[in-house]
């Protein structure tokens, strides 16, 4: 995935601030003097993998050019409970008003990075790489896929445009094609988008064989047992990359990896990652 740009981070932050502030932060405006200074630390309250600090810094600076942010860690690093991630100084009003938006970005994206890192650690020593999916928060896909990379995962296709992925519903629409639906789909994909890699979802070993014969670049082994995965990997014999999907969690991913697949796609690292516990502590 291309690197996140300052402009897209700014647009996301501005939208979040507008949503939160509306016509004004009534509490802060009513109670805090305009020139009051403040110092605060963004602190990890549990072990985590960091992601999203650019969003937090942008949120604070968007509310005042007088804000100074000192980053104590970098995205993609592991932080222990009690670690300071970011130290912020500047007008108290800016820090108070941006607090929740800044934390929302870092807690959510660090949650994705942290869960990804747990999956990556679980398969360490095998050949398998952890992939993300398109099961992302609408409008946040690039941000969440960035967080996956911070956690050591690998980005799968970004959208419907950068990889051909022929799934079961595509094949169902081609069930009467000859010699078989997979061969017909791969042939048409190559003719229409020769620059793109072609992946085929296979539910059975027969479909695995058909995908190999059709010349697929990657074969998605969907909801197969570990025995079936091992058989499929042997059947493919290096003629295509193999990707396991379905039924993947932290208790099963090691066995799936040991079946010899090249990739394991995990929707949970984006759609089910919880926001990690991070606080903003103001210094008296």
C-alpha beads as a LAMMPS data file, in Angstrom:
LAMMPS data file: protein, C-alpha beads

284 atoms
283 bonds

1 atom types
1 bond types

-500.0 500.0 xlo xhi
-500.0 500.0 ylo yhi
-500.0 500.0 zlo zhi

Masses

1 110.0

Atoms # bond

1 1 1 0.000 0.000 0.000
2 1 1 1.193 3.522 -0.763
3 1 1 2.253 5.568 2.242
4 1 1 -0.463 7.615 3.912
5 1 1 -0.215 11.249 2.877
6 1 1 -0.362 14.287 5.123
7 1 1 -3.356 15.546 3.130
8 1 1 -5.481 12.441 3.662
9 1 1 -4.621 12.372 7.359
10 1 1 -5.570 16.038 7.625
11 1 1 -8.898 15.500 5.848
12 1 1 -9.808 12.646 8.176
13 1 1 -8.832 14.629 11.258
14 1 1 -10.704 17.732 10.133
15 1 1 -13.862 15.678 9.559
16 1 1 -13.553 14.077 12.991
17 1 1 -12.979 17.419 14.711
18 1 1 -15.946 18.989 12.928
19 1 1 -18.135 16.084 14.003
20 1 1 -17.050 16.395 17.630
21 1 1 -16.800 20.148 18.081
22 1 1 -19.751 21.363 16.046
23 1 1 -20.279 25.082 16.777
24 1 1 -17.880 24.954 19.747
25 1 1 -16.546 23.000 22.714
26 1 1 -18.995 24.485 25.213
27 1 1 -17.388 23.063 28.340
28 1 1 -13.864 24.169 27.522
29 1 1 -14.880 27.578 26.206
30 1 1 -16.925 28.249 29.327
31 1 1 -14.398 27.124 31.907
32 1 1 -10.839 27.455 30.583
33 1 1 -9.200 30.877 30.005
34 1 1 -8.069 31.502 26.440
35 1 1 -4.394 31.866 27.327
36 1 1 -4.125 29.036 29.862
37 1 1 -1.204 26.697 29.057
38 1 1 -1.194 22.930 29.496
39 1 1 1.094 19.922 29.320
40 1 1 -0.124 16.387 28.730
41 1 1 1.148 12.907 28.000
42 1 1 -0.520 10.249 25.879
43 1 1 0.119 7.072 27.855
44 1 1 -0.343 3.377 27.061
45 1 1 -2.363 1.700 29.801
46 1 1 -1.673 -1.798 28.478
47 1 1 1.001 -3.442 26.294
48 1 1 0.354 -2.535 22.653
49 1 1 1.785 -1.968 19.201
50 1 1 1.621 1.694 18.248
51 1 1 -0.134 3.121 15.181
52 1 1 -1.767 6.424 14.351
53 1 1 0.408 9.024 16.051
54 1 1 0.378 11.228 12.948
55 1 1 -3.391 11.543 13.356
56 1 1 -3.066 12.600 16.988
57 1 1 -0.396 15.190 16.291
58 1 1 -2.465 16.578 13.411
59 1 1 -5.536 16.868 15.639
60 1 1 -3.739 18.890 18.300
61 1 1 -1.934 21.130 15.821
62 1 1 -5.077 21.727 13.804
63 1 1 -6.574 23.515 16.809
64 1 1 -3.535 25.665 17.529
65 1 1 -0.218 26.301 15.768
66 1 1 1.252 26.866 19.224
67 1 1 0.943 23.177 20.127
68 1 1 4.228 21.279 20.331
69 1 1 4.258 17.478 20.119
70 1 1 7.206 15.329 21.129
71 1 1 6.938 11.741 19.971
72 1 1 8.455 9.259 22.438
73 1 1 7.891 6.170 20.276
74 1 1 7.332 5.492 16.584
75 1 1 4.445 3.756 14.850
76 1 1 5.106 0.039 14.563
77 1 1 6.964 -0.220 17.871
78 1 1 5.924 -2.169 20.927
79 1 1 5.016 -0.115 24.001
80 1 1 4.619 -1.405 27.540
81 1 1 1.910 -0.341 29.956
82 1 1 2.815 3.026 31.434
83 1 1 4.887 4.119 28.435
84 1 1 4.476 7.670 27.164
85 1 1 3.696 7.670 23.453
86 1 1 3.387 11.393 22.875
87 1 1 4.074 14.490 24.981
88 1 1 2.053 17.590 24.118
89 1 1 2.375 21.209 25.258
90 1 1 0.379 24.251 24.212
91 1 1 -2.851 26.127 24.852
92 1 1 -5.061 24.184 27.249
93 1 1 -8.126 24.758 25.117
94 1 1 -6.523 23.100 22.086
95 1 1 -5.384 20.078 24.085
96 1 1 -8.750 19.611 25.785
97 1 1 -10.828 19.992 22.637
98 1 1 -8.667 17.685 20.483
99 1 1 -8.216 15.057 23.198
100 1 1 -10.980 12.625 22.238
101 1 1 -10.389 12.790 18.491
102 1 1 -6.661 12.211 18.962
103 1 1 -7.279 9.266 21.277
104 1 1 -9.935 7.731 19.019
105 1 1 -7.507 7.505 16.115
106 1 1 -4.599 6.143 18.146
107 1 1 -6.669 3.696 20.206
108 1 1 -8.400 2.244 17.157
109 1 1 -5.360 2.020 14.888
110 1 1 -3.114 0.738 17.671
111 1 1 -5.778 -1.882 18.365
112 1 1 -5.518 -3.111 14.793
113 1 1 -1.715 -3.087 14.943
114 1 1 -1.694 -4.893 18.292
115 1 1 -4.004 -7.702 17.169
116 1 1 -2.073 -8.067 13.921
117 1 1 1.190 -8.355 15.851
118 1 1 -0.316 -11.163 17.943
119 1 1 -1.152 -13.137 14.807
120 1 1 2.266 -12.450 13.312
121 1 1 3.940 -13.683 16.487
122 1 1 1.756 -16.808 16.520
123 1 1 3.073 -17.937 13.100
124 1 1 6.687 -16.907 13.638
125 1 1 9.090 -19.527 12.315
126 1 1 6.734 -20.747 9.596
127 1 1 6.604 -19.597 5.984
128 1 1 3.152 -18.066 6.371
129 1 1 2.499 -14.332 6.210
130 1 1 -0.568 -12.720 7.773
131 1 1 -2.783 -10.857 5.294
132 1 1 -5.591 -8.414 5.900
133 1 1 -8.886 -8.364 3.969
134 1 1 -11.460 -5.866 2.687
135 1 1 -13.436 -6.268 5.927
136 1 1 -12.639 -2.763 7.064
137 1 1 -14.471 0.230 8.506
138 1 1 -16.007 2.195 5.598
139 1 1 -13.810 5.193 4.844
140 1 1 -10.990 3.901 7.051
141 1 1 -9.584 1.137 4.837
142 1 1 -6.235 2.771 4.104
143 1 1 -5.839 3.755 7.740
144 1 1 -6.591 0.250 9.029
145 1 1 -4.393 -1.379 6.407
146 1 1 -1.626 1.006 7.445
147 1 1 -2.124 -0.196 11.019
148 1 1 -1.907 -3.821 9.836
149 1 1 1.491 -3.023 8.328
150 1 1 2.548 -1.397 11.618
151 1 1 1.722 -4.709 13.299
152 1 1 3.886 -6.697 10.886
153 1 1 1.091 -7.934 8.637
154 1 1 0.966 -7.712 4.877
155 1 1 -1.654 -5.852 2.900
156 1 1 -3.795 -7.938 0.575
157 1 1 -5.646 -6.156 -2.212
158 1 1 -6.623 -2.601 -1.351
159 1 1 -9.904 -2.759 -3.253
160 1 1 -11.660 -4.409 -6.159
161 1 1 -9.279 -2.838 -8.664
162 1 1 -5.791 -4.127 -7.884
163 1 1 -6.186 -7.929 -7.905
164 1 1 -8.486 -10.379 -9.651
165 1 1 -10.104 -12.541 -6.966
166 1 1 -12.505 -15.084 -8.426
167 1 1 -14.786 -16.219 -5.605
168 1 1 -17.509 -18.823 -5.244
169 1 1 -20.275 -16.454 -6.336
170 1 1 -18.378 -15.582 -9.512
171 1 1 -17.985 -19.283 -10.223
172 1 1 -21.669 -19.914 -9.537
173 1 1 -22.526 -17.423 -12.273
174 1 1 -20.264 -19.381 -14.666
175 1 1 -21.322 -22.905 -13.691
176 1 1 -22.280 -23.899 -17.250
177 1 1 -19.011 -22.747 -18.833
178 1 1 -16.664 -25.256 -20.448
179 1 1 -14.351 -26.927 -19.652
180 1 1 -15.174 -25.604 -16.157
181 1 1 -16.068 -22.350 -14.481
182 1 1 -12.581 -21.776 -13.055
183 1 1 -10.816 -22.198 -16.392
184 1 1 -13.280 -19.861 -18.093
185 1 1 -12.972 -17.218 -15.369
186 1 1 -9.175 -17.248 -15.333
187 1 1 -8.995 -17.030 -19.114
188 1 1 -11.334 -14.028 -19.199
189 1 1 -9.476 -12.336 -16.339
190 1 1 -6.134 -12.687 -18.140
191 1 1 -7.611 -11.275 -21.344
192 1 1 -9.263 -8.290 -19.660
193 1 1 -6.625 -7.374 -17.053
194 1 1 -3.275 -8.882 -18.107
195 1 1 -1.398 -6.638 -15.655
196 1 1 -3.170 -8.027 -12.579
197 1 1 -2.477 -11.200 -10.645
198 1 1 -5.302 -13.730 -10.582
199 1 1 -6.450 -15.471 -7.420
200 1 1 -9.086 -18.223 -7.323
201 1 1 -11.107 -19.307 -4.313
202 1 1 -11.259 -23.090 -3.976
203 1 1 -13.628 -24.909 -1.633
204 1 1 -12.558 -28.410 -2.695
205 1 1 -9.418 -30.196 -3.789
206 1 1 -10.947 -30.657 -7.250
207 1 1 -11.209 -26.879 -7.533
208 1 1 -7.593 -26.560 -6.373
209 1 1 -6.521 -28.817 -9.242
210 1 1 -8.637 -26.826 -11.702
211 1 1 -7.144 -23.540 -10.490
212 1 1 -3.591 -24.857 -10.863
213 1 1 -4.351 -26.142 -14.366
214 1 1 -5.897 -22.772 -15.282
215 1 1 -2.690 -20.982 -14.279
216 1 1 -3.925 -19.031 -11.258
217 1 1 -1.239 -17.061 -9.455
218 1 1 -2.751 -17.593 -5.998
219 1 1 -5.235 -20.185 -4.744
220 1 1 -7.451 -19.260 -1.808
221 1 1 -8.095 -22.397 0.248
222 1 1 -11.411 -21.579 1.857
223 1 1 -12.543 -23.163 5.138
224 1 1 -10.379 -26.261 4.719
225 1 1 -9.210 -28.481 7.557
226 1 1 -5.498 -28.615 8.289
227 1 1 -5.320 -32.058 6.627
228 1 1 -6.997 -30.642 3.532
229 1 1 -4.632 -27.680 3.571
230 1 1 -1.592 -29.964 3.645
231 1 1 -3.005 -32.010 0.769
232 1 1 -3.768 -28.859 -1.217
233 1 1 -0.257 -27.471 -0.684
234 1 1 1.212 -30.763 -1.901
235 1 1 -1.126 -30.744 -4.911
236 1 1 -0.143 -27.208 -5.868
237 1 1 3.534 -28.122 -5.470
238 1 1 4.794 -24.573 -5.804
239 1 1 3.001 -23.850 -9.086
240 1 1 0.988 -21.116 -7.369
241 1 1 0.938 -19.353 -4.011
242 1 1 -1.529 -20.671 -1.457
243 1 1 -3.669 -18.663 0.935
244 1 1 -5.732 -20.104 3.788
245 1 1 -8.933 -18.364 4.849
246 1 1 -11.839 -19.100 7.165
247 1 1 -11.907 -20.247 10.768
248 1 1 -8.718 -18.355 11.584
249 1 1 -8.194 -17.168 15.148
250 1 1 -5.278 -17.029 17.556
251 1 1 -5.882 -20.596 18.710
252 1 1 -5.950 -22.062 15.172
253 1 1 -3.550 -19.906 13.178
254 1 1 -0.380 -21.787 14.147
255 1 1 -1.711 -25.131 12.942
256 1 1 -2.909 -23.507 9.731
257 1 1 0.530 -22.005 9.163
258 1 1 2.233 -25.338 9.806
259 1 1 0.192 -26.872 6.978
260 1 1 2.605 -25.068 4.655
261 1 1 0.501 -22.277 3.151
262 1 1 2.143 -19.067 1.969
263 1 1 -0.485 -16.680 3.326
264 1 1 -3.238 -16.629 5.933
265 1 1 -5.926 -13.979 5.548
266 1 1 -7.524 -12.792 8.770
267 1 1 -10.575 -10.548 8.632
268 1 1 -10.598 -10.206 12.410
269 1 1 -7.489 -8.022 12.522
270 1 1 -9.528 -5.175 11.048
271 1 1 -13.198 -5.938 11.641
272 1 1 -12.880 -7.210 15.224
273 1 1 -9.861 -5.427 16.700
274 1 1 -10.772 -3.643 19.919
275 1 1 -9.594 -0.157 20.751
276 1 1 -6.650 -0.473 23.115
277 1 1 -6.495 1.443 26.386
278 1 1 -4.630 4.719 25.988
279 1 1 -5.144 7.829 28.097
280 1 1 -4.228 11.498 27.968
281 1 1 -2.853 12.570 31.328
282 1 1 -2.674 16.325 32.011
283 1 1 0.202 17.466 34.196
284 1 1 -0.589 19.767 37.077

Bonds

1 1 1 2
2 1 2 3
3 1 3 4
4 1 4 5
5 1 5 6
6 1 6 7
7 1 7 8
8 1 8 9
9 1 9 10
10 1 10 11
11 1 11 12
12 1 12 13
13 1 13 14
14 1 14 15
15 1 15 16
16 1 16 17
17 1 17 18
18 1 18 19
19 1 19 20
20 1 20 21
21 1 21 22
22 1 22 23
23 1 23 24
24 1 24 25
25 1 25 26
26 1 26 27
27 1 27 28
28 1 28 29
29 1 29 30
30 1 30 31
31 1 31 32
32 1 32 33
33 1 33 34
34 1 34 35
35 1 35 36
36 1 36 37
37 1 37 38
38 1 38 39
39 1 39 40
40 1 40 41
41 1 41 42
42 1 42 43
43 1 43 44
44 1 44 45
45 1 45 46
46 1 46 47
47 1 47 48
48 1 48 49
49 1 49 50
50 1 50 51
51 1 51 52
52 1 52 53
53 1 53 54
54 1 54 55
55 1 55 56
56 1 56 57
57 1 57 58
58 1 58 59
59 1 59 60
60 1 60 61
61 1 61 62
62 1 62 63
63 1 63 64
64 1 64 65
65 1 65 66
66 1 66 67
67 1 67 68
68 1 68 69
69 1 69 70
70 1 70 71
71 1 71 72
72 1 72 73
73 1 73 74
74 1 74 75
75 1 75 76
76 1 76 77
77 1 77 78
78 1 78 79
79 1 79 80
80 1 80 81
81 1 81 82
82 1 82 83
83 1 83 84
84 1 84 85
85 1 85 86
86 1 86 87
87 1 87 88
88 1 88 89
89 1 89 90
90 1 90 91
91 1 91 92
92 1 92 93
93 1 93 94
94 1 94 95
95 1 95 96
96 1 96 97
97 1 97 98
98 1 98 99
99 1 99 100
100 1 100 101
101 1 101 102
102 1 102 103
103 1 103 104
104 1 104 105
105 1 105 106
106 1 106 107
107 1 107 108
108 1 108 109
109 1 109 110
110 1 110 111
111 1 111 112
112 1 112 113
113 1 113 114
114 1 114 115
115 1 115 116
116 1 116 117
117 1 117 118
118 1 118 119
119 1 119 120
120 1 120 121
121 1 121 122
122 1 122 123
123 1 123 124
124 1 124 125
125 1 125 126
126 1 126 127
127 1 127 128
128 1 128 129
129 1 129 130
130 1 130 131
131 1 131 132
132 1 132 133
133 1 133 134
134 1 134 135
135 1 135 136
136 1 136 137
137 1 137 138
138 1 138 139
139 1 139 140
140 1 140 141
141 1 141 142
142 1 142 143
143 1 143 144
144 1 144 145
145 1 145 146
146 1 146 147
147 1 147 148
148 1 148 149
149 1 149 150
150 1 150 151
151 1 151 152
152 1 152 153
153 1 153 154
154 1 154 155
155 1 155 156
156 1 156 157
157 1 157 158
158 1 158 159
159 1 159 160
160 1 160 161
161 1 161 162
162 1 162 163
163 1 163 164
164 1 164 165
165 1 165 166
166 1 166 167
167 1 167 168
168 1 168 169
169 1 169 170
170 1 170 171
171 1 171 172
172 1 172 173
173 1 173 174
174 1 174 175
175 1 175 176
176 1 176 177
177 1 177 178
178 1 178 179
179 1 179 180
180 1 180 181
181 1 181 182
182 1 182 183
183 1 183 184
184 1 184 185
185 1 185 186
186 1 186 187
187 1 187 188
188 1 188 189
189 1 189 190
190 1 190 191
191 1 191 192
192 1 192 193
193 1 193 194
194 1 194 195
195 1 195 196
196 1 196 197
197 1 197 198
198 1 198 199
199 1 199 200
200 1 200 201
201 1 201 202
202 1 202 203
203 1 203 204
204 1 204 205
205 1 205 206
206 1 206 207
207 1 207 208
208 1 208 209
209 1 209 210
210 1 210 211
211 1 211 212
212 1 212 213
213 1 213 214
214 1 214 215
215 1 215 216
216 1 216 217
217 1 217 218
218 1 218 219
219 1 219 220
220 1 220 221
221 1 221 222
222 1 222 223
223 1 223 224
224 1 224 225
225 1 225 226
226 1 226 227
227 1 227 228
228 1 228 229
229 1 229 230
230 1 230 231
231 1 231 232
232 1 232 233
233 1 233 234
234 1 234 235
235 1 235 236
236 1 236 237
237 1 237 238
238 1 238 239
239 1 239 240
240 1 240 241
241 1 241 242
242 1 242 243
243 1 243 244
244 1 244 245
245 1 245 246
246 1 246 247
247 1 247 248
248 1 248 249
249 1 249 250
250 1 250 251
251 1 251 252
252 1 252 253
253 1 253 254
254 1 254 255
255 1 255 256
256 1 256 257
257 1 257 258
258 1 258 259
259 1 259 260
260 1 260 261
261 1 261 262
262 1 262 263
263 1 263 264
264 1 264 265
265 1 265 266
266 1 266 267
267 1 267 268
268 1 268 269
269 1 269 270
270 1 270 271
271 1 271 272
272 1 272 273
273 1 273 274
274 1 274 275
275 1 275 276
276 1 276 277
277 1 277 278
278 1 278 279
279 1 279 280
280 1 280 281
281 1 281 282
282 1 282 283
283 1 283 284
